[in-house]
Amino acid sequence: MRYSHTETERLILRPLEIADAEHIFNTWTSDPRVTKYLTYTTHKCAEVTRQWLESVAADADNENVFEAGFQLKETGKLIGSGGAYYRSEYDRWSIGYNFAYDYWHKGYATEAARAVVDFLKAKGIKRFIAWHAVENIYSGRVMEKIGMKFDRKGTYTGCDGQVFNANFYIMDLD
Ligand SMILES: CC(C)(COP(=O)(O)OP(=O)(O)OC[C@H]1O[C@@H](n2cnc3c(N)ncnc32)[C@H](O)[C@@H]1OP(=O)(O)O)[C@@H](O)C(=O)NCCC(=O)NCCS
């Protein structure tokens, strides 16, 4: 999905670029603390991050995908990424986010996730879903803080086949 300028108090949401690969690899995709509950494995080299960014670029015009880099206004540096994409099995947009470890617990994920929802809301999108591993409590807090409601327990499978018990949240803006 194409961008229109979006910013929050402390962040700018901008398209991820192939040229960001080295920085993103060094800052979060190589960090097992960040990837522990995610559906991608910890990247072993910047080339893996670059390949992921190529797939993001290939989706730039895909109306069912919105992926953003979260850039800190103060330093101009990317500190995380996330977004949402349409999942037909739920008929909802699933929201996701990940941030470099050094930037956790400063309210950035809440600020960024709200901006993603507002961006999509402005496009008429009203139905959202998100889930987090039960142990990944901070992610659940982000969901609650942006107004999502607990829906049910469930599971999801990580990329290495590990099954996580998860809490599923939904939000309908109708
Ligand atoms: C989950 C994640 C995105 C949260 O990002 P964040 O920027 O730290 O989130 P926020 O600062 O907006 O905080 C959300 C809540 O978690 C709490 N929190 C976050 N980190 C914390 C920490 N280290 N210790 C205690 N509380 C913490 C915040 O205090 C806040 O809760 P509160 O309002 O009750 O205080 C971040 O930890 C991350 O990138 N994790 C790895 C990737 C991941 O798991 N993504 C989600 C997959 S479902």
The ligand as a MOL file (V3000), in Angstrom:
LIG
                    3D

  0  0  0     0  0            999 V3000
M  V30 BEGIN CTAB
M  V30 COUNTS 48 50 0 0 0
M  V30 BEGIN ATOM
M  V30 1 C 6.3730 -5.9900 22.1130 0
M  V30 2 C 7.1080 -4.6930 21.8090 0
M  V30 3 C 6.8100 -4.2600 20.3890 0
M  V30 4 C 6.6520 -3.6340 22.8180 0
M  V30 5 O 7.2910 -2.4150 22.4510 0
M  V30 6 P 7.4660 -1.2130 23.4570 0
M  V30 7 O 7.8420 -0.0310 22.6180 0
M  V30 8 O 8.3450 -1.6030 24.5700 0
M  V30 9 O 5.9950 -1.0400 23.9790 0
M  V30 10 P 5.5000 0.2110 24.8040 0
M  V30 11 O 6.6600 0.9620 25.3600 0
M  V30 12 O 4.5030 0.9420 23.9700 0
M  V30 13 O 4.8610 -0.4720 26.0690 0
M  V30 14 C 3.7430 -1.3040 26.0430 0
M  V30 15 C 3.5700 -1.8170 27.4520 0
M  V30 16 O 4.5910 -2.7560 27.7820 0
M  V30 17 C 5.3100 -2.3190 28.9300 0
M  V30 18 N 6.7100 -2.6570 28.7720 0
M  V30 19 C 7.4200 -2.6780 27.6310 0
M  V30 20 N 8.6840 -3.0710 27.8970 0
M  V30 21 C 8.7630 -3.2910 29.2390 0
M  V30 22 C 9.7950 -3.7030 30.1190 0
M  V30 23 N 11.0330 -3.9800 29.6590 0
M  V30 24 N 9.5150 -3.8440 31.4280 0
M  V30 25 C 8.2920 -3.5800 31.9020 0
M  V30 26 N 7.2520 -3.1720 31.1210 0
M  V30 27 C 7.5040 -3.0240 29.8110 0
M  V30 28 C 5.0850 -0.8330 28.9440 0
M  V30 29 O 5.2860 -0.3000 30.2000 0
M  V30 30 C 3.6420 -0.7370 28.5030 0
M  V30 31 O 2.7590 -1.1330 29.5080 0
M  V30 32 P 2.1480 -0.1310 30.5600 0
M  V30 33 O 1.3450 0.8420 29.8040 0
M  V30 34 O 1.3550 -1.0220 31.4270 0
M  V30 35 O 3.2890 0.5380 31.2360 0
M  V30 36 C 8.6460 -4.8580 21.9600 0
M  V30 37 O 8.8870 -5.4250 23.2190 0
M  V30 38 C 9.2490 -5.7360 20.8830 0
M  V30 39 O 9.6510 -5.2480 19.8360 0
M  V30 40 N 9.3150 -7.0470 21.1350 0
M  V30 41 C 9.8870 -7.9670 20.1680 0
M  V30 42 C 9.0010 -8.1660 18.9630 0
M  V30 43 C 7.6270 -8.6650 19.3590 0
M  V30 44 O 7.5040 -9.5180 20.2280 0
M  V30 45 N 6.6050 -8.1150 18.6860 0
M  V30 46 C 5.2140 -8.4700 18.9540 0
M  V30 47 C 4.8520 -9.8060 18.3970 0
M  V30 48 S 3.1830 -10.2430 18.8040 0
M  V30 END ATOM
M  V30 BEGIN BOND
M  V30 1 1 1 2
M  V30 2 1 2 3
M  V30 3 1 2 4
M  V30 4 1 2 36
M  V30 5 1 4 5
M  V30 6 1 5 6
M  V30 7 2 6 7
M  V30 8 1 6 8
M  V30 9 1 6 9
M  V30 10 1 9 10
M  V30 11 2 10 11
M  V30 12 1 10 12
M  V30 13 1 10 13
M  V30 14 1 13 14
M  V30 15 1 14 15
M  V30 16 1 15 16
M  V30 17 1 15 30
M  V30 18 1 16 17
M  V30 19 1 17 18
M  V30 20 1 17 28
M  V30 21 1 18 19
M  V30 22 1 18 27
M  V30 23 2 19 20
M  V30 24 1 20 21
M  V30 25 1 21 22
M  V30 26 2 21 27
M  V30 27 1 22 23
M  V30 28 2 22 24
M  V30 29 1 24 25
M  V30 30 2 25 26
M  V30 31 1 26 27
M  V30 32 1 28 29
M  V30 33 1 28 30
M  V30 34 1 30 31
M  V30 35 1 31 32
M  V30 36 2 32 33
M  V30 37 1 32 34
M  V30 38 1 32 35
M  V30 39 1 36 37
M  V30 40 1 36 38
M  V30 41 2 38 39
M  V30 42 1 38 40
M  V30 43 1 40 41
M  V30 44 1 41 42
M  V30 45 1 42 43
M  V30 46 2 43 44
M  V30 47 1 43 45
M  V30 48 1 45 46
M  V30 49 1 46 47
M  V30 50 1 47 48
M  V30 END BOND
M  V30 END CTAB
M  END
